[in-house]
Amino acid sequence: MAKRSNSEVFSSLLYIIIGVVLAVFKSQTLGWAMTIAGVFFVVCGVLELVRQNWVGGAVSLIIGIAILVLGVVAYFRMTPDLLPNMDFPYVLIVTTYPGASPERVESDVIKPMESALGTISGVKNVYSTSSENYGMVQLEFEDDTDMDSALVKVSSATQEAAAGLPDTCGTPSIMELSMDMMATMYVSVAKEGADIYELSSFVKNEIQPYIERQEGVASVSPLGLVEQSVHIELDKKKIDDLNAKLLETVDEALSEAAEELEKAEKEVQAFQNLYNQLNVTTFAV
C-alpha cells in the first residue's frame, strides 16, 4: 500500500469541495463552463483518493453515482438564455430632421453632435450615419466604463448640442445598446402609388398597430417616417428693401412731427411772452 500523507488527502478533498461549489454555482453567462469545471474537479479529487487507497470499489461506485446526480441537478438548475444579459459599452443618439437630405443631415446635425459628444471622457470611437430625415451617432466607450455615469454625461452633452440644431429637428433620443433592444425582425414597407407622406401615414396608422397586436410582440419602432410640415424661407433682399422703405417712412413722419412740435413750442413761447407783457401793463396802470 502506498504511503499516504495528510497533505495529499487534504488536496484531494479540496478538489472535491471546489468542484461541488463550481457545479452548483448559478451563472447566466458561464453556466456550462462552471458545471463542466465543477465535475472535472470532483472527478480529479475522487480519482486521487482512489489512487491513494483511501476509498474502495463500493465507495467509488457511490461517489460516481453522486457525481452523476450532481451533474444532472446542476444541468437543470442552469438558466440558459439565447440572449443573456450583457453590458455593451455603446450608446446611440438618434435625431430626426424631417425633409432633410443625407448631406444636410450630416452638415446640420451629425457634425455638431460629433463635436459635442466626441469630447466625453471614456469615449473610444465615434461612428455616425446620415440618412434622409434622420441622423444617428454611435459612441463606443472603453470596456471598463461605468455606463450609468456615461449616460449622464451623454445626456448633458446632447442637450447642449441640441440647442444649436435647426428648429425643425426633433429632440435627440438616447439609447444604451443592449441585447434586449435588438430587433428580432426588420420589415420594409412599400405601397404602390403612394408618396412618402402617404406611406408614412399608412405605416403609422395601419401597419404598426396591426403588428403590435400580434402575440409575442413586445414593441414596434418605425424608422424613416416623415410628417408633413411647412417650411417658409423669406427673401432677405426683399426684407431689406421693405425695412429701408419703412425706415424712410418713419423718419419722414418723425421729421414732420418734430417740425410741428417745434412750431407748437414757438407758439406757446409767443403766447407766454404776450401774457407776461399784459401782466406788466396791468400793474403799471
Helices and strands as residue ranges (DSSP letters): H 6-24, H 31-51, H 57-77, E 90-96, H 102-105, I 106-110, H 111-117, E 123-131, E 134-141, H 147-162, E 173-176, G 179-181, H 196-202, I 203-207, H 208-212, H 236-284
